[in-house]
Amino acid sequence: MANIVIQVTTATIKNMESFYEKNKTDKTPPGAIFAAKKNGCTITAYRSGKVMFQGTRNEEEAKQWGQSLNQLTKPVQTKTSGAPLPANISSMSAIGSDEVGKGDYFGPMTVVAAYVKNDQMLLLKELGVKDSKNLTDSQIIKIAKDLLTFLPYSLLTLSNEKYNKLQSSGMTQGKITALLHNQALNHLLKKIDPEKPEAILIDQFAEAPIYFRHLQGQKEILRENVYFSTKAESIHLSVAAASILARYAFLKAFDELSKKAGFSLTKGAGAKVDQDAARLIKAKGISALNQFTKLHFANTNKAKKIAGITKA
C-alpha cells in the first residue's frame, strides 16, 4: 500500500498532535514534530507541514485532515540504457549508486551505494536530500552526518596511488568506475541481506552494454533489477543520497590531502589546479604527484611546465 502525504498548516498540526496524544510513539524521526500509531496506521508530522500516513487504513486516516500530495519525483531530460525503468521506480524501495572525484585532478574517487526504503522518502526530503551538485559543501556535510545515523550504505574510496596503478596498467577510467560501482552494490546487498531492494539504479556514466563489458571476468556481477539513467538523482532519492555520501567522503579525503600538501588544494581540473600542482612539485618533488593526483590528466604536463620541468 502506497504512503499518503498531505500538506497542512501549523495550526492543523497542533490539532493533530492533540488528537493523537494518546497514540504517540516514543521515537520521533529527525525533522518531525511527532509520530503516532492508530489502528495500524503510522502518522508522522514534519516541521515543513507535511504529514505522512503509512500502513493499513491510511487513506481513511488522512482524509480527516486534507488531500494527498503527489510524492513521485518526475525525471527531467534523462537518458536511460538497458532495461526500461519501471513506471513506479521513484516510489520503490531501491539502492542507488553514484561516484564523485572522477573529474578532479587532486583527490580520490569515491563511490557509494545507498539503500532507501519507500517509507523513508519523506524523511530524506525533510533532511534536504537532493543532487549533491546543487548543495554547498557545508550543506552536504550536515545532511551526510544525518544520513550516516540510519541509512544503509557502502562506501569505496580509491586512493590516487591505486588509481594511478590501475590506469597505468591499461585500465580505463570507465572500467575502474564500473568495478567500483559493482563492488559497492554487492557489499550493500550483503549488508542488508535477507532484505532485497525492488530496484537498483546506477547514475549512468556508461551505457548498460559497456558497463557490463567492463565487468567481464568478475565473480559477482549484478544484473537482476539493475537500471541505468543519467541524472538518476532526479529519479530516485537513493541516488541523491549516494551522491551526498560520496561527496562527503571525497571532501574529507580532500581535506586530508591538503594537510599533507601544506596548503589548500583546488578542486576540479582548471588553471588554478595547474598552479597548485606546480607548487606541490617544487615543495615535494615530482614523485609526490602520485599520492595527490590522477597522473594521466593533462594537468600533469601543464604543472611540469609551470614548475620548469622539461623531462619526466
Stockholm file with secondary structure:
# STOCKHOLM 1.0

chainA/1-312         MANIVIQVTTATIKNMESFYEKNKTDKTPPGAIFAAKKNGCTITAYRSGKVMFQGTRNEEEAKQWGQSLNQLTKPVQTKTSGAPLPANISSMSAIGSDEVGKGDYFGPMTVVAAYVKNDQMLLLKELGVKDSKNLTDSQIIKIAKDLLTFLPYSLLTLSNEKYNKLQSSGMTQGKITALLHNQALNHLLKKIDPEKPEAILIDQFAEAPIYFRHLQGQKEILRENVYFSTKAESIHLSVAAASILARYAFLKAFDELSKKAGFSLTKGAGAKVDQDAARLIKAKGISALNQFTKLHFANTNKAKKIAGITKA
#=GR chainA/1-312 SS CCCEEEECCHHHHHHHHHHTGGGBCSCCCTTEEEEEEETTEEEEEETTSEEEEEETTHHHHHHTTCCBCCCCCCCCSCCEESSCCCTTGGGSCEEEEEEECTTCSBSCEEEEEEEECGGGHHHHHHHTCSCGGGSCHHHHHHHHHHHTTTCCEEEEEECHHHHHHHHHTTCCHHHHHHHHHHHHHHHHHHHHTTCCCSEEEEECSSCHHHHHHHTTTCSCCCCTTEEEETTGGGTCHHHHHHHHHHHHHHHHHHHHHHHHHTSCCCCSSSHHHHHHHHHHHHHHCGGGHHHHBCTTSTHHHHHHHHHTCCCC
#=GC SS_cons         CCCEEEECCHHHHHHHHHHTGGGBCSCCCTTEEEEEEETTEEEEEETTSEEEEEETTHHHHHHTTCCBCCCCCCCCSCCEESSCCCTTGGGSCEEEEEEECTTCSBSCEEEEEEEECGGGHHHHHHHTCSCGGGSCHHHHHHHHHHHTTTCCEEEEEECHHHHHHHHHTTCCHHHHHHHHHHHHHHHHHHHHTTCCCSEEEEECSSCHHHHHHHTTTCSCCCCTTEEEETTGGGTCHHHHHHHHHHHHHHHHHHHHHHHHHTSCCCCSSSHHHHHHHHHHHHHHCGGGHHHHBCTTSTHHHHHHHHHTCCCC
//
